Structures are given as C-alpha cells and as structure tokens.
Amino acid sequence: MTSYQFTRTAATFNEDGSVVFETQDNLADVIEVADDWMKGKEAIKTGLPHEATGYVSEGFSKYGIYVCSSHFGDSLLTDT
C-alpha cells in the first residue's frame, strides 16, 4: 500500500456561475492505495487471477481499486 495525504475540499457552484472551494476540515486525511492494482488490471485482460491484487473492476471511464481510509475504513476508490 502507498499512502497519499490530502485535504478534503468541497466545491459549491453559485447561480452566477462562480465556484467556491472550501476545505471541510483543517486536518489532512490519508488514504492507502494498493500498489499492485495495475498488475491486476493486466492479469484480468489475459484471463489470469486478479483477486490477490488491489484491482477490483473497471467501467467505461473508471477503474475500481482497493483503498483504506482512516475515515471510512476499507473501501473502493474509482479513478479515471
């Protein structure tokens, strides 16, 4: 797993078309992302088992990969 640190941010779209970004808290959050998810992506294309990797699935424009968050516990992250 590789750790990534970020600050949660919310975007609000106003009627005049402007966008306001606000941090939801002042604390940085950390998620851990499975290092081997790309190996699983390649394995499934060739029919090999991928369940032991962090790769879960993919759709038309996103990949589902395994992550762990201090706020939400184990979860699924979709990434374009």
N, C-alpha and C positions, 0 to 999 in steps of 0.2 A: 504494500500500500504506500502511496505517496501522499503526503499532507499538503494541503493548499489552504492559505489563510485569506480571508476576505471580510469586508464589512457589508452587511445586508443593506440594500438600498431599495426604496420604493419610488416608483415614478407615478406622478399624477398628471393627467392631461386636462388642461383647463379649456373652457369653452372658446377662448380666444386663440387656441392652437398652441399655446405655450406649454412647456413641460417642466415640472418642478421635481427635482430629485431630493429625497430626504433619507438620511440614514435612520434605520429603525431602532438601532441602539448604538452606543458608543464602543461596544466591545467587538473585537474581531472574532469571527467564527472560523472554525477549522473543519474541513472535511477531509476524509481519506479516500482516495480513489485507487481502485485495483490497478496495479502496474501492468498486468498481463491481459487486459481486456482486448487489445489488438490481436494478440495471438489467438484468442478465442474467435474473434471475427474471421480471421483467415482459416481457422480449423473448420468452422461450420461450412464455409464455401467448398471445402474439399470432402465434406462428409465425415470428418474426424470428430471425436467427442470434444465439446467445449465447456461442459458443465463445471470443470475444475478451475476455470478462468473467471475473470470478472465480467466477461461478456455475457449479456442476457439475451438481447434480441436487437433487431433493427426494423425500422419502418422506411417510408419513402424518403424522409429527410433527416431522421434522427437515429441515434444508437442508444440502446438501453444498457447501462453499465452499473456495476455494483459500487456503492459508496457507503461510507459510515460517517455519521454526523453526530456531534455532541448534543445537538438539539433534538434530533429526530431518531437517533439510533441507526440501525441498518436500514438502508433504503435504496431506491433505484433512481439513478440520475439519467436524464435524457440529454444528449448533446448533439448539436448539429455539426 
